[in-house]
Each structure stands twice: as structure tokens, then as C-alpha cells.
Amino acid sequence: MRTILVSLILFMGTCLAAQELPRLATSKDGRTQLLVDGKTFIALSGELHNSTTGSVEYMDNVWKRMKDMHLNTVIAPMSWELLEPVEGQFDYTIVDKMIEGARKENLKLMVLWFGSWKNGESTYAPAWVKKDTKRFPRTKLKGGDETITLSTLGKATVQADANAFAHLMRHIKEVDHDHTIIMMQVENEIGTVNMRATFQGLPNDAMRDFNELANKAYTSDVPQQLISYLKAHKKTLHPAILNAWDANGNKEKGTWEEVFGVGKKVEGDWHTSFSYLTEEIFNAWNYATYVEQVVKAGKAEMALPMYVNAWMKAPAQTEPGIYPSGGPEAHLIDIWRAGAPSIDFIAPDIYAIDIFDTILEDYTLSGNPLFIPETTKDIDGASRAFYTIGKYGALCYAPFGIDGGGLTDEPDFDPWYYGETYQLLERLMPYLKEHIGTDKCNGLYLTKGRDTDSVEMGNYRITMTRFSTAAAEALFGTGANKVGVVNMETSGALVIQIDEGDFIVAGGLGGASLTFSKGSKSKANAAAFLSVDEIRFDKNGKEYYHRINGDEVAYAGVGGSIPVGTVTAFRVKMYEY
Ligand code: DGJ
């Protein structure tokens, strides 16, 4: 009887967890986590090419390949044009097949809503929207030329997009009982952009929408909703917004140029100088309030977590209009929060690797959780997964075009790097889930110009240096480059502190030596290792420890060496004396 009762309670618990919607939760220590079935979930993910879900036949063999690469989540597009090819007639075949394919492989899905915009433009809007430029107005460039981009100011456009998205969410609610879909990205890399200016060097003429509706709005008063937000959040506003508002007298009423100043081209450091900022703020407000209507309509049907992603401002693209103007850039987070309160967070697409760290810092300011929906899928991208998850507690890490075979594929794309990386992270998941986002979890990163990196945790210092120390070479040989990769500049690692002198460290790919030593807080004379074990897995995936207290760790005084092109995890136990 007791056994039956216990089984019943367990069964009911499982059912309740499955009914619980995936959601974001902030713990007592302030970290945001993604909860799936009530438990912490770290998305080891990849984004499919834009066209992979363009037909059911094409996507058929993708899911198993993703599983074989040890992803636990796939990010996949659902376009408005394939959902609502004829106004009011909805076709759910694509989304149903996506759910079916992912579910069969025990994968989770995050769905990209390619609605009004994809990379600024409106290529995925249905034909009935594209052809009716009166009902669905387009943006104009500064000189007055009409673009192929839908304007944020078309009332019928936002209603149509929101209606389609609401249908999608209603359908997901009806069919996806086990929550294979755990999150939605709403639109993709939005903002006005003239790609001929971006890629062919033509003058920038897309710093904002210049159609008649936009020109009228631009010379009208800034909405009070935005002013009230600025007033209420003055202490935490991003310096870009605060300075513009301050410099123009903190006005509580006035046109965009009266409140934020006349936008102009500004020379200077890409990170702290803001060309055409007023135009960008204006656009951000219009995009945010548009997206808010879409998200609200969708969440009213099924309240999955929803986010927006950004094509980033970067040293090579410093002007809005050259990169999409008004998208969820880090310096516009306040405008997005004010205009789109139903959005859960903003996310960076990271291709500008030189500024990788800066982007991670920017996108974790003021409580925004880090979530990377797109980054590079080369070996370096795989290395950065360890660092990003370890140091920043990323909710998701995803290279773009993970299924390969796309126009934008790097020539050296080899799924092996991500496969090995994700397999190791998957195996370390129990440790990670317990510590991610706390000061017990950290990351290390070697890149161009950074040959050493270190962190202090408790009484110890953990230092990462290049693999090719004389001692490590003596052990593994200089030919330890398993995959023949030329670029060996990047290496990443994560460190988990299980107990005061007890660590797990995992990472690699560009090769690394990891040294544990006495930290600045220690009052002891010195510190040394008690034991170093390589954490290995047998053919059934069962973890076992392989003691390596000899040559492997003693020659170079290291806690572990990771040959180039490989990933490894170690358990290092230290003591002070
Ligand atoms: C960023 C976009 O968001 C993706 O849809 C895709 O176009 C990639 N760029 C291509 O690199």
C-alpha cells in the first residue's frame, strides 16, 4: 500500500513538473536561471541555418545529427510566410514537424519567429503583406527611397504580425504538452539598415525610418511612457542615454531632438561614442513598442520566455544604419525595457570576436541574463563555450548554422569541436547545474594577446597558460595537435569550486596548462596539490577518476595539461601548509 502511495506521489510530481511552463527564475543570490520542468536548464545549443526548416523534407535528417553532436537544444526558425501563406489561413505543418523531430531525439527547441523582420529586412513576411505597401507601409531611407523593410509605424502591420504570432503560440499550447519548445525569439536582428551602405561602403542613410509617418512622429513629443521610465530609473540608466538626456536639460516634455539632442556623426571610441543617437533611440522605441504588442499577444496564449536578439554595434560598424538602428543594443536596454516590458531579456549575436569580453560584460549589466543565440561555429567558438558558461553563467550558448552546409559556413567547419565540447559539458551537467551563476563557478580564456588568465577562488589561484610549455611538450609532444587546426590562439575553461580546496576544471581545444597555487587571501605559507584526477568516462558514459599525480602534473607544476585540439576535465584537490 505504502509503495503504491509513494509511486502515486512521484507520478503526480512528474506530471506537475511536465505541466509547469518553462520559465525564468531569479534566485535569492540574484542569478537568473532557465527552469525546464522546474529544474535548472543550461542550453547547449546551436542555431540552424535560416532555410533548414524551410520544408519538412529538408529538416528530416537534422535532428539526429544535432543529438549526435550532444546538443540538448536546437534553435530553429518558423517564418510568418510559411505559417500564414494566405491571410487568415494557418498552416502548422512546419512547426509540428519541428516538434516531432526534436521530441524523437529528446531535444528541446527554441523557435525563432521570423515575423516582420529578419536581419533588419522583411524577407520572411508573407506575399500578401509584401505586396500591399499601402496597408503595410515600408521604411524609407534619408533620401526618400522606399525599402523592402516594413515600417514599425504601420498599425495594420503590427496587428497582422501579432495575430499570426498569437495563432502560433495557441497552436504550440495545443500540441506541445511536454514542452519540447522552451523559449521563443521574437523577430530577428531588427532595426533599420541599408546593407549596401554596410557592405559596399555607400553613405549611411538608414539611421532611422524616414517615411512620412516616422517623420511626423520624430517631430512630435517623446511619449510620456518613456519619459516616466527615464525619471523612475534615472540612477541605473545606461550612460549613453543618461548623458544625452542630461545634456539637453532632463526635459520631461519635448520632441525627440529637444529631449535627446540633434543626432550627428560622432568620431571616437566605438564603445563610448554614439553617432545619430537620437535617431537610434527613436527607432528603438518604435521597434520595442511594436515587439511588445507581438509578444503580449503571444504570451496571452502561452507565456513561454521570450527574448530579442541584436546585430551588434562593433568597431567595424559603429553607426546605426550601418548596423540595424534601434535593435536591442546594450546601450539601448532602457529604451527596450520601457517599450517592451513583456520581453524577458535581450541577447547578443556575437561575431565580433575581438570584443567578445566587452559584449559579455555589456549584456550582463543591470541584471540582464546572458544568452547567446548566435556565435561562430569554428573551433574557437567551441572553446569559448566553457568560458562563457563558467564565468557568465550563460543560459544558452549557440553557434549559428550548426547543421552546416550553408552559404555562410566557415571553410574549416567541423562539428567535432562542438560535439566534444558539448559532450563534456553534458557529462559535467550535475556539477554545473548546482553551481552555475554563483561565485563557485568561473571561467578562463586565452585569446589573441592574452596568453595567460587567472582567477582566485577561496584561498587558491587558478591560472591558465598556453599548452606549449617545455614540460607539457615533453609529455605530449609538439605534434599533439589532433585536428590539424592552424589557429590555436583560443582556449577556454570553466572552474567549479566544489569545496574549499576541491575543484573541477574543464575546457581546452586551443590547448592549455592549468596551474593551481596559493591565492592572495590565503594565510598559509604555501599550497600544493593533494591529488589530480582526470575525469574520464567509460563506454557507457559512466564517470571514473584516473589518478595522474606523476609526470603529467609534476613537471611543469601544473594542475592539468590539455593538448591542442582536445577537451579534458580534471578534479584537483589542494591543501595549504
Ligand atoms: C545573423 C542572422 O541573425 C542570421 O539569421 C544569419 O543571417 C547570420 N547572421 C549569418 O551569418
Residues whose N, C-alpha, C, O or C-beta is under 5 A from the ligand:
A	BS01	DGJ	E189 T408
